């Protein structure tokens, strides 16, 4: 009997960041220490169905369809076609964006009573909103980039001149609750503002506009 811990790597999902999740999970799957861990690639399709795969693949639905076992004594997964049960020692969610980083999947894993890699329900849900996260940082006395927030009902009130006077130029327009640069635009002039606003509001009812800061990207 193998003593390796079984790590269920969750990836894909219904978010617009589905493809980014596949790439992130592939990096983890390829570099995990296979002498210590047995990786179980579990993909979630764009329609939200779960599948057990043999490797990280964008063709998630080619795998074996899974169901969840919500049994606190023996939680895990079941292969729907055969009824075989699969036990995971740890779940490693590598889902991006909606339903992946906003506390939703974290709550489900908590209900399954299986240990999980990463931030819990509260931290995930608070951090998913750039607006709430920045306000929490401000309340703790931590420095943040200057910003302004708008609801889609205020869209006609946003002008380049007003934002430039408040934050300087260029400035960043962002959807409030997405990552991976989805719904993010750098605005340098008035003729690009409308397109940036349209893109950001495609994904959220709220947007955040921030001053531009030249910095170093660290991953």
C-alpha positions in Angstrom: 0.0 0.0 0.0 1.3 3.4 -1.0 2.1 5.9 1.8 1.8 8.8 -0.6 -0.7 11.5 0.3 -3.4 11.9 -2.4 -3.6 15.6 -3.5 -6.8 16.4 -5.5 -5.8 19.3 -7.8 -9.0 21.2 -8.7 -8.8 23.3 -11.9 -10.8 24.8 -14.7 -14.2 26.1 -13.5 -17.0 28.3 -14.9 -15.0 31.5 -14.5 -13.8 33.5 -17.5 -10.4 32.7 -16.1 -10.9 29.0 -16.9 -7.9 28.8 -19.2 -5.6 30.5 -16.8 -6.5 28.0 -14.2 -5.6 25.1 -16.5 -2.1 26.6 -17.0 -1.6 27.1 -13.3 -2.7 23.6 -12.4 -0.4 22.1 -15.1 2.6 23.8 -13.5 1.7 22.3 -10.1 1.0 18.8 -11.5 4.3 18.7 -13.4 6.4 19.9 -10.5 4.7 18.3 -7.5 7.0 15.9 -5.6 5.7 12.6 -7.0 7.9 10.6 -4.5 5.7 12.0 -1.7 2.4 12.8 -3.3 -0.1 11.2 -5.7 -1.8 13.9 -7.7 -5.5 13.5 -8.6 -6.3 16.0 -11.4 -10.0 16.9 -11.0 -11.2 19.3 -13.7 -14.3 21.4 -13.5 -15.8 22.0 -17.0 -17.1 25.4 -18.1 -20.6 24.1 -17.5 -19.6 23.2 -13.9 -19.4 19.4 -14.1 -16.5 17.6 -12.3 -14.2 15.0 -14.0 -11.3 12.9 -12.9 -8.5 13.2 -15.4 -5.2 11.4 -15.8 -3.3 14.7 -16.3 -4.1 18.4 -16.5 -5.8 18.9 -19.8 -8.1 21.5 -21.3 -10.3 18.6 -22.6 -11.7 18.1 -19.1 -14.9 16.4 -20.2 -12.9 13.5 -21.6 -12.3 12.3 -18.0 -14.6 10.3 -15.7 -17.6 12.2 -14.4 -17.5 12.6 -10.6 -19.9 13.2 -7.8 -19.2 14.4 -4.3 -19.5 12.3 -1.1 -20.7 14.5 1.7 -20.1 12.0 4.4 -18.2 13.5 7.4 -16.9 10.0 8.2 -15.6 9.3 4.7 -15.7 12.4 2.5 -14.4 12.4 -1.1 -15.6 11.6 -4.6 -17.4 8.9 -6.5 -16.9 7.9 -10.2 -20.5 8.1 -11.4 -20.1 5.4 -14.1 -18.7 2.7 -11.8 -19.5 3.8 -8.2 -15.9 3.6 -7.2 -15.0 5.9 -4.4 -11.9 8.2 -4.4 -10.5 9.6 -1.2 -8.3 12.7 -1.1 -6.1 13.6 1.8 -5.8 17.2 0.7 -7.6 19.4 -1.8 -5.5 21.9 -3.7 -7.9 24.4 -5.4 -6.2 26.0 -8.4 -9.4 27.7 -9.6 -9.3 31.3 -10.7 -11.9 34.0 -10.4 -15.6 33.5 -9.8 -16.5 30.3 -7.8 -12.7 29.7 -7.4 -11.2 32.5 -5.4 -14.3 34.1 -3.9 -15.0 31.7 -1.0 -17.5 29.5 -2.9 -15.3 26.5 -3.4 -13.6 27.0 -0.1 -17.0 26.7 1.6 -17.8 23.5 -0.2 -14.4 22.0 0.7 -15.0 23.0 4.3 -18.4 21.3 4.2 -16.7 18.2 2.8 -14.4 18.3 5.9 -11.2 17.7 3.8 -8.0 19.7 4.5 -7.3 22.4 1.9 -4.4 24.4 0.5 -4.8 28.1 0.6 -7.0 30.8 2.1 -10.3 30.0 3.8 -13.8 31.2 3.2 -13.7 34.6 4.9 -10.3 35.6 3.6 -11.1 34.5 0.1 -14.5 36.3 -0.1 -13.1 39.6 1.3 -10.1 39.6 -0.9 -12.0 38.8 -4.1 -13.4 42.3 -4.1 -10.7 44.8 -4.9 -12.9 47.5 -3.4 -13.5 45.8 0.0 -9.9 44.6 0.2 -8.5 48.1 -0.3 -10.9 49.7 2.2 -9.9 47.0 4.8 -6.2 47.8 4.2 -6.9 51.5 4.5 -8.8 50.9 7.8 -5.7 49.1 9.1 -3.5 52.1 8.2 -1.7 50.4 5.3 -0.8 52.5 2.2 -2.8 51.7 -0.9 -2.8 53.3 -4.4 -5.3 56.2 -4.7 -8.6 55.0 -6.2 -12.2 55.8 -7.0 -15.1 53.3 -7.3 -18.2 53.4 -9.5 -21.4 51.4 -9.9 -22.7 50.8 -13.4 -25.5 53.3 -12.7 -22.8 56.0 -12.4 -21.1 55.2 -15.7 -22.2 58.4 -17.4 -20.7 60.4 -14.6 -17.2 59.1 -15.3 -15.1 61.5 -17.4 -11.4 61.5 -18.3 -11.0 65.0 -17.0 -12.5 64.1 -13.6 -10.4 61.0 -13.2 -7.2 62.7 -14.4 -7.6 65.5 -11.9 -8.2 62.9 -9.1 -5.6 60.3 -9.9 -3.3 61.7 -12.6 -2.5 60.0 -15.9 -2.3 57.3 -17.0 -4.7 55.4 -14.7 -6.0 51.9 -14.5 -9.6 50.8 -15.0 -10.5 47.4 -13.4 -13.5 45.2 -12.9 -13.9 45.0 -9.1 -13.9 41.2 -8.7 -11.7 39.5 -11.3 -8.0 38.6 -11.6 -5.5 37.6 -14.3 -5.8 41.1 -15.9 -9.4 40.3 -17.1 -11.4 43.5 -17.4 -8.3 45.6 -16.8 -7.2 48.5 -19.0 -4.5 51.2 -18.8 -6.0 54.5 -19.9 -3.7 57.2 -21.3 -6.1 59.5 -23.1 -9.8 60.4 -23.3 -10.4 58.4 -26.5 -9.7 55.1 -24.8 -11.7 55.6 -21.6 -15.1 54.4 -23.0 -13.7 51.1 -24.2 -12.0 50.5 -20.9 -15.2 51.2 -19.0 -17.2 48.9 -21.3 -14.7 46.1 -20.8 -14.6 46.5 -17.0 -18.4 46.6 -16.7 -18.8 43.4 -18.7 -17.7 41.4 -15.7 -19.0 43.3 -12.7 -21.6 45.9 -11.6 -18.8 47.7 -9.8 -15.4 48.9 -11.1 -12.3 50.5 -9.5 -10.1 53.1 -11.1 -6.6 53.4 -9.6 -3.6 55.7 -10.1 -0.9 54.1 -12.2 2.2 53.0 -10.3 5.3 51.8 -12.1 6.5 48.8 -10.3 8.1 45.4 -10.5 5.9 42.3 -11.0 6.7 39.4 -8.7 5.1 36.0 -8.9 
